[in-house]
Amino acid sequence: MKRITTTLALLLLLPTLVSAEDNILTTAAANGSFKTLTSLVVAANLDEALQSKDELTVFAPTDEAFAKLPKGTLENLLKSENRETLANILKYHVLPTEISVPKRNSHPLKSAKTLLGKKVNFDRKGSEVRINGAKIITRNIKCSNGLIHVIDTVLLPSEDDNTIVGTAKKAGNFKTLLAAAKAAGLVETLSSKGPLTVFAPTDKAFKALPKGTLASLLKSENKDQLATILKYHVVAGKITAQDAVKAGKAKTVAGQAVQVSIKDGQLLIDDAQVIANDLETSNGIIHVIDKVLLPASENHQTKTSAKQKKDSHAASSTPIFQKEVTITSDWDSPVTRDGIAADKITIRVGGAGRVKLTNVMATEIVTSIGGGGSVSIEGTVVEHNASVGGGAVLRAKDLVSKSTTVHVNGGGSAEVNATETLKASANGGAKLRYVDTGAEITKNINKYADFSKIR
């Protein structure tokens, strides 16, 4: 509390340090009921924002409102390592526009977006207007740069649930999976620290089950059977599609292993097709599948063991995952390939050579294109390194890469993707366009080159 007291002493000087205008911060400081709020605003370095000329709306908790917080909350928020959290809480009390709260007989407000970027919701309870459940006890205090509405409770933004369960809820097409997980008592497991890998069937996948199957599984007496089926969709640890393909199988928490393969360019888990892969969550990863996986019974395994052995032998002669693949092309030898899975793919194109690769999965791709050549790649890769010569064309915006490094010479053009980092360089009349994924970008772009977003 010593820091609060010190900050309050500084606040007593605010009216003399700023203009004579009664802005939001000086009005709150002069009122006497907002000592905690104003001290926290200064501690979070938001005092300039509340004294700006912008038209703002502040929902101001009283000192009594802050006193209702659990013991030690304020002291913890004032620690330097929690400065960002404190600032976010305060921003959740501020609207970037001036919005008045009408009298009780007229209440058109429903929701508004705060300075934090999250919405607050308004409702009426009797004659009272509330914001996220907090009562507005005084409204429309006019200041030179906006309005203050006094509230009796501190507003706390809800934390985003980015776990496997939270991500599935947001997606909206896993309602049946979530209901089944709840019935089987597995929601807590899927929300745990993990990491976990989940092969997630869509609602459509569950509908494709034989009539009556799901209803039967959801009965309390079949809880153990349902849990076993769902556990067959979960693997301990974080396994990317690349890892799964390389291993060829993955042991589930049900005890049995799912088989991983590529057929006709499609990634399969057992006989279910992966329709979206490597969806990152805070406690693992999700791969979306189009069928519900059913663990084989011992009898079924016995009957099919001979066939599996034969299929396994046939597959072993042409492994689905290769250590290294090299693809070359010049003007008279175009190359089109579908469904390559490898540790490293090297692409060399000269002259007017053409290469088109689809459904690629690789740890690393190295692409080198000479003048007049073109390369088109679709799929997933961890690291992509590309060099594009003058007149050459690289189309890799549908190649999802964690890390992309690309250099384009004058006259060349490239379209690339990167989910984490993009290192880009271009000179002369080169054109380099990138998918706007929020990647960290390092660039060295000549002023005559074009560097722009695709979307």
Secondary structure as GFF3:
##gff-version 3
##sequence-region A 1 455
A	DSSP	alpha_helix	2	11	.	.	.	ID=ss1
A	DSSP	alpha_helix	14	17	.	.	.	ID=ss2
A	DSSP	alpha_helix	24	31	.	.	.	ID=ss3
A	DSSP	alpha_helix	35	43	.	.	.	ID=ss4
A	DSSP	alpha_helix	47	50	.	.	.	ID=ss5
A	DSSP	beta_strand	56	61	.	.	.	ID=ss6
A	DSSP	alpha_helix	63	67	.	.	.	ID=ss7
A	DSSP	alpha_helix	73	77	.	.	.	ID=ss8
A	DSSP	three_ten_helix	80	82	.	.	.	ID=ss9
A	DSSP	alpha_helix	83	91	.	.	.	ID=ss10
A	DSSP	beta_strand	94	95	.	.	.	ID=ss11
A	DSSP	beta_strand	111	113	.	.	.	ID=ss12
A	DSSP	beta_strand	119	125	.	.	.	ID=ss13
A	DSSP	beta_strand	128	131	.	.	.	ID=ss14
A	DSSP	beta_strand	134	143	.	.	.	ID=ss15
A	DSSP	beta_strand	146	151	.	.	.	ID=ss16
A	DSSP	alpha_helix	164	171	.	.	.	ID=ss17
A	DSSP	alpha_helix	175	183	.	.	.	ID=ss18
A	DSSP	alpha_helix	187	190	.	.	.	ID=ss19
A	DSSP	beta_strand	196	201	.	.	.	ID=ss20
A	DSSP	alpha_helix	203	207	.	.	.	ID=ss21
A	DSSP	alpha_helix	213	217	.	.	.	ID=ss22
A	DSSP	three_ten_helix	220	222	.	.	.	ID=ss23
A	DSSP	alpha_helix	223	231	.	.	.	ID=ss24
A	DSSP	beta_strand	234	236	.	.	.	ID=ss25
A	DSSP	alpha_helix	241	247	.	.	.	ID=ss26
A	DSSP	beta_strand	249	251	.	.	.	ID=ss27
A	DSSP	beta_strand	257	263	.	.	.	ID=ss28
A	DSSP	beta_strand	266	269	.	.	.	ID=ss29
A	DSSP	beta_strand	272	281	.	.	.	ID=ss30
A	DSSP	beta_strand	284	289	.	.	.	ID=ss31
A	DSSP	alpha_helix	298	317	.	.	.	ID=ss32
A	DSSP	beta_strand	322	329	.	.	.	ID=ss33
A	DSSP	beta_strand	335	338	.	.	.	ID=ss34
A	DSSP	beta_strand	341	349	.	.	.	ID=ss35
A	DSSP	beta_strand	354	369	.	.	.	ID=ss36
A	DSSP	beta_strand	374	388	.	.	.	ID=ss37
A	DSSP	beta_strand	393	395	.	.	.	ID=ss38
A	DSSP	beta_strand	399	408	.	.	.	ID=ss39
A	DSSP	beta_strand	413	416	.	.	.	ID=ss40
A	DSSP	beta_strand	421	426	.	.	.	ID=ss41
A	DSSP	beta_strand	431	434	.	.	.	ID=ss42
A	DSSP	beta_strand	440	445	.	.	.	ID=ss43
A	DSSP	beta_strand	450	453	.	.	.	ID=ss44
###
